[in-house]
Amino acid sequence: MTPERYQRIRETLDKRQPDLTVITDEVYKPHNLAAIARTCDAVGIPKIHCVWPRDEFRLRSSSTAGSSEWIEVQTHADIATGIHALKAQGMKVVAAHLTDRAINYRDYDFTQPTALLMGTEKEGVSDIASELCDEHLVIPMQGMVRSFNVSVAAAIILNEAHYQREAAHMYDESRMDREWYQRLFFEWCQPQITKLCKQHGLAYPAIREDGELEDPQGFSAMYNAARRQTQKTRAERIT
């Protein structure tokens, strides 16, 4: 790993905002999910939440291609479960939703723990999500159309969140808890080792401050032993 990449990883993790996220309610078009994930990465969001009851694998492997390396994705079976989970973490859930009680998105305080809810492409925010949300936000528009594309709307609102948090100096120092920070640091510095560990159920090996393995030979021995055990188990199942 080059010193430049190491520095970029450190700087990015130091600016991550653990109390800012997005939850999508069955946004199903891959390019929209990918665009939302890219925007989340750009404004420092470490994890997004997606209601996608049909095919979690497609969501993870295709829809967020290009951004999934840097953004964690947590799925929920239904929107109510997702909203309640976020509220249990102390977040306010706000929907991009044109209603009588909607406020200008610039008037909302994004420095507080917030989850931005984006509705599906066709129907928008569902009735149950609308009722469960703490606030409704609207982007003022002067033309004939009444709404933006879902990924464009998310980008506009999240840019305001970024502006407010930057003005409040919330990007000036690391805000992630140490365990989460260190796990992401390992996974970003050692993507191939991460993959091997997940495949064989191995704990992540210790790494140095510069992101390199403390004991590469020790990990190699542990990995080879785990691989042999996996092969043995498969052979026993066949016989």
Secondary structure by P-SEA (a helix, b strand, c coil): ccaaaaaaaaaaaaacccccbbbbcccccaaaaaaaaaaaaaacccbbbbbccccaaaaaccccccccccbbbbbbccaaaaaaaaaaabbbbbbcccccccccccccccccbbbbbbccccccccaaaaaaccbbbbcccccccccccaaaaaaaaaaaaaaaaaaacccccccccaaaaaaaaaaaacaaaaaaaaaccccccccccccccccaaaaaaaaaaaaaaaaaaaaaaac
